[in-house]
């Protein structure tokens, strides 16, 4: 058995209070990392409660803090707080994302802008702001999607953003190679999270017919690939998008 030990590592996971983000945060913490997650300060406080629940039992090795990925100022404070508390950042996982599905004919400028800003522009800004505080030899992993490859009906905004994440990953891998910072993306298929559960039953049946493994993914299965990319086992993997989709290619 080859264990993955992230003891002493500092990891940041955007949107780590639910779904894939929570699964990744939990797995990295189990591997020994100190993990910080952010959340948008929503009026109902749901995001705060979920994020605080994620780190509730981690004591000084977990941190949940209000910071919207769309705000350069809020994320700058979040990153500075993490660095002041634990030191340089070793791992950055860009996970925060939203859906605003609608056909191109009916898609509004606001729906387009909201998704591109959260799912792509925020990834650029967070990476840019984190780099001065990242340790050489660090890891950046961004969440892409099978939607960015296939282009799902009604997801012009989401598919475009995720395709952009894959392209940004390639560029960053070249620019950061001199610092030995590897940059990769993970592109899941449909995963059994809150977002996956929002797909109508008829759509879920059609999707299952196209997946050779005949099932949707579990959050922990995606988190396991993220854990691998964070480890020394992936030291020669960079600029790649790892597709974790049960064999589904459209």
Buried (B, 14 or more C-beta within 10 A) or exposed (E): EEEBEBEEBBBBBBBBBBBBBBBBBBBBBEBBBBBBBBBBBEEEEEBBBBBBEBBEEBEEBBBBBBBBBBBBEBBBBBBEBBBEEBEEBBBBBBBBBBBBBBEEEEBEEEBBEBBBBBBBBBBBBBBEBBBEBBBEEBBBBBBBBBBBBBBBEBBBBBBBBBBBBBBBBBEBBEEBEEEEBBBBBBBBBBBBBEBBEEBEEEBBEEBBEBBEEEEBBEBBBBBBBBBBBBBEEBEEBBBBBBBBBBEBEE
